[in-house]
């Protein structure tokens, strides 16, 4: 991604120095240079730029007055032979201040800072993966949100189920069959008429038992072939 740059300076030699420095950065594209701020102001009314290298002492309209007139400010770097303008420049939200003759290392430093801010500004927001969850009625008035990746084992208790998670246990008035059907088959497996377990939480399988969170659970006869086929394929 390249960023648009303009130079505003009434000294041709100073413009050439900054032009040459800009060519050292493939991320920067020099759009135009101006010898007075009035022409630059007219240009900016119809054109967007990302960075301005701005001199202070210029005829008709000086750099600070020009900077104050901007309603939308790109990143502005003051370039001047007068150090005493530094404070005023920063008061007008200049991002950097380079004293002429401008040393290339100082130019590089301020450009790198600006590029970091611009890349952050235009980067796409990081889209975090959502965690699948399920709401479970744990009392007459309360629905509990449970993240699926927290579930270890679901145990049948006649007309109720106990949902064991890494954060605690929840009791719900629901059948194990009905609850298991609500869970993704890719992540959970019924191993017994009394147990459904999270596949990725299984620690070991031995004979007709498997272990989850340090606890061994029996695999029912009618489930054992299917469990082995799915888990060992």
C-alpha positions in Angstrom: 0.0 0.0 0.0 1.3 3.4 -0.9 0.6 6.7 0.8 0.2 10.1 -1.0 2.6 12.9 -0.1 2.9 16.6 -0.9 5.6 19.1 -0.2 5.0 22.7 0.6 8.1 24.9 0.6 9.2 28.1 -1.2 12.9 26.9 -1.5 13.5 24.7 -4.6 16.7 23.2 -3.0 14.7 22.1 0.1 12.0 20.6 -2.1 14.6 18.6 -4.0 16.1 17.3 -0.8 12.8 16.0 0.5 11.9 14.7 -3.0 15.0 12.6 -3.0 14.4 11.3 0.5 10.9 10.3 -0.4 12.1 8.2 -3.4 13.9 5.9 -0.8 10.5 4.7 0.4 8.4 2.5 -1.8 5.4 3.1 0.5 5.5 6.9 -0.3 4.1 8.4 -3.5 4.9 12.1 -4.1 1.8 13.6 -5.7 2.8 17.2 -6.0 5.0 19.9 -4.6 4.0 23.6 -4.0 6.0 26.8 -3.6 3.2 28.4 -1.6 0.6 27.3 0.8 -2.4 28.9 -1.0 -2.0 26.7 -4.0 -1.7 23.7 -1.7 -4.8 24.7 0.1 -6.8 24.8 -3.1 -5.4 21.4 -4.1 -6.4 19.9 -0.8 -10.0 21.0 -1.2 -10.5 18.4 -3.9 -7.7 15.9 -3.2 -6.8 13.7 -0.2 -3.3 13.2 0.9 -1.8 11.2 3.7 1.4 13.2 4.5 2.5 16.8 4.2 6.0 18.1 4.5 5.5 21.7 5.4 7.8 24.7 5.6 7.0 27.5 8.0 8.4 30.8 6.6 6.6 31.3 3.2 5.1 34.4 1.6 1.4 35.2 1.7 0.4 32.4 3.9 2.9 30.9 6.4 3.0 27.2 7.3 1.4 27.5 10.7 -1.6 29.6 9.5 -2.0 27.1 6.7 -1.9 24.2 9.2 -4.5 25.9 11.4 -6.8 26.4 8.4 -7.1 22.7 7.6 -10.3 21.1 8.7 -9.1 17.5 8.1 -5.4 17.1 8.9 -3.2 14.5 7.3 0.0 13.7 9.0 2.1 16.9 8.9 5.9 17.1 9.3 7.3 20.6 9.8 10.4 21.3 7.8 12.2 24.6 8.7 15.5 26.2 9.6 14.0 27.7 12.7 13.9 25.5 15.8 11.8 28.0 17.8 8.7 27.0 15.8 8.8 23.4 17.2 6.3 24.0 20.1 3.8 25.9 17.9 4.1 23.1 15.3 3.2 20.5 17.8 0.4 22.7 19.2 -1.1 22.5 15.7 -0.9 18.7 15.8 2.2 18.2 13.6 3.5 14.7 13.9 7.2 15.6 13.4 9.6 18.5 13.2 12.7 18.4 10.9 15.3 21.2 11.1 17.1 22.2 7.9 19.4 21.0 6.5 17.4 17.8 7.1 19.6 14.8 8.0 18.4 11.6 6.3 18.4 9.5 9.5 16.0 12.1 11.1 13.8 11.9 8.0 13.8 8.1 8.2 12.8 8.1 11.8 9.8 10.3 11.4 8.6 8.5 8.3 8.8 5.1 10.0 6.7 6.5 12.8 4.1 7.8 10.4 4.0 4.6 8.3 3.4 2.6 11.5 0.4 4.8 12.3 -0.9 4.8 8.7 -0.7 1.0 8.5 -2.6 0.7 11.8 -5.2 3.1 10.6 -5.9 1.4 7.3 -5.4 -2.2 8.4 -8.5 -4.5 8.4 -9.8 -5.1 11.9 -8.9 -8.5 13.2 -11.9 -10.8 13.2 -11.8 -13.0 16.2 -13.3 -16.5 15.8 -16.6 -16.8 17.6 -16.9 -19.5 20.3 -20.0 -21.7 19.7 -22.2 -21.8 22.8 -25.6 -23.1 23.9 -28.1 -21.7 26.4 -29.3 -24.2 29.0 -32.3 -23.7 31.3 -30.9 -24.4 34.8 -33.8 -23.0 36.8 -37.3 -21.7 36.1 -36.0 -18.2 35.4 -32.4 -18.7 34.4 -30.9 -19.6 31.1 -27.1 -20.3 31.4 -24.8 -19.7 28.5 -22.3 -22.6 28.2 -19.4 -22.5 25.7 -19.2 -25.8 23.9 -15.5 -26.0 24.2 -15.8 -25.9 28.0 -18.0 -29.0 28.1 -16.3 -32.3 29.3 -19.1 -34.8 29.9 -22.9 -34.8 30.0 -24.4 -37.3 32.4 -28.0 -38.6 32.5 -29.8 -38.4 35.9 -33.2 -39.8 35.0 -35.2 -36.7 34.1 -32.2 -34.4 34.4 -28.7 -34.1 33.0 -25.5 -32.9 34.7 -23.3 -30.9 32.3 -19.7 -31.1 33.5 -17.4 -28.3 32.4 -14.0 -27.0 33.2 -15.7 -24.2 35.1 -18.2 -26.1 37.1 -21.3 -28.3 36.8 -24.8 -27.4 35.7 -28.1 -29.3 36.2 -30.8 -29.0 33.6 -34.3 -30.6 33.3 -33.7 -32.3 30.0 -33.0 -35.8 28.5 -29.5 -36.8 27.5 -30.8 -37.9 24.1 -32.4 -34.5 23.4 -29.5 -32.5 24.6 -27.0 -34.6 22.6 -28.9 -34.0 19.5 -28.5 -30.3 20.0 -24.7 -30.6 20.1 -22.5 -30.9 16.9 -21.8 -34.5 16.1 -18.3 -33.5 15.0 -17.4 -32.5 18.6 -19.5 -34.8 20.9 -20.2 -38.5 21.0 -22.7 -40.7 23.0 -20.7 -43.5 24.6 -23.4 -44.9 27.0 -27.0 -44.5 27.8 -25.9 -42.3 30.6 -22.9 -40.4 29.1 -22.1 -38.1 26.2 -18.5 -36.8 26.0 -16.5 -34.2 24.2 -14.2 -35.9 21.7 -11.3 -33.5 22.2 -11.4 -34.0 26.0 -10.9 -37.8 25.8 -7.5 -38.5 27.3 -7.3 -42.3 26.8 -9.2 -45.4 25.7 -8.6 -48.8 27.3 -10.8 -51.8 26.6 -14.4 -50.7 27.2 -13.5 -47.5 29.1 -12.3 -44.0 28.2 -10.9 -41.3 30.4 -12.0 -37.6 30.6 -10.5 -35.1 33.0 -9.0 -38.0 35.0 -12.3 -39.9 35.4 -13.0 -43.2 33.7 -16.3 -43.8 32.0 -17.6 -47.1 30.7 -18.5 -47.4 27.0 -21.8 -49.2 26.7 -22.0 -52.4 24.7 -24.4 -51.0 22.1 -22.1 -48.0 21.6 -18.6 -49.5 21.7 -18.2 -50.4 18.0 -19.4 -47.0 16.8 -17.2 -45.2 19.4 -14.1 -47.1 18.2 -15.0 -46.6 14.6 -15.4 -42.8 15.0 -12.5 -42.2 17.4 -9.9 -44.5 15.8 -10.6 -43.9 12.2 
